[in-house]
Amino acid sequence: MDALIARKYFFQEIQPADEQIVLERAALYLAWEDYPALDVDAYLNALDTMAEEIEERLPSDRYPLRVLQTINRYLYEDLGFRGNTTEYYDPRNSFLNEVIERRMGIPITLSLVYLAIARRLDFPMEGVGMPGHFLIRPTLPEMEIFVDAFNKGEILFPQDCQAMLSELYAQPVELRPEYLPSVTNRQYLTRMLTNLKAIYINQRDLQRAVAAVERILLLMPEALLELRDRGILYYRLNRLSEAQQDLQAYLEQTPAAEDAIAIQELLNQIEQA
């Protein structure tokens, strides 16, 4: 019952226009399905308290770099937040409540803590979906810097991002805007769920993988590859009628897909079963 209530609250949270979604609240509703005793308001209050303590430390002249330095000192030096480099694929790194409790996470969830605090300080920032990593940046005119929340809030300039991309691709990369796209709230939550989906599939926890895909489809109903993947997961769970429904819908909407033959063969197996 708690999982159904959590799903209902999550669905309600993502109904408004994207910019009106409270990202940290939606993320806590995601976690609630796995943590039935989770008190959403308690963790929101914890973020409020962090922001209030940072507010007290801010200088009277709120130059952007001073704001970032104050947040960094508080989060990474005083509270000890850090990136989990030893158990990166631990699912706890993807749940905001665990990140707040353990003060440890992956780039996207540590960035979420940072963004939630920045919003409470009226300091505008946004997520940046760089390939292979996740960054945040102030949305201030004529200010092109980035913050790496996974690496103790390191301040990066465009040339630093270019160097990171060149290292990722093992060859020189010309920095282009599409490598540093702004991430909407729905895209942010989708990326968090995609991480969990991959972790659960790798752990062969197919029930939780299905739950992740179901919520991705609430966020992005047009995501046909997720529809396909849910059908395959249903098949592996022997939920054949549900698998058949998803896979047929996928083929109807993408008849020329590269995997159309393989999906049709899977549907034939379901029909024979």
Beta strands, then each sheet from edge to edge (+ up, - down):
strand 1: 82-83
strand 2: 104-105
strand 3: 125-128
strand 4: 135-138
strand 5: 146-148
strand 6: 154-156
strand 7: 182-183
sheet 1: 1+ 2+
sheet 2: 4+ 3- 7+
sheet 3: 5+ 6-
end
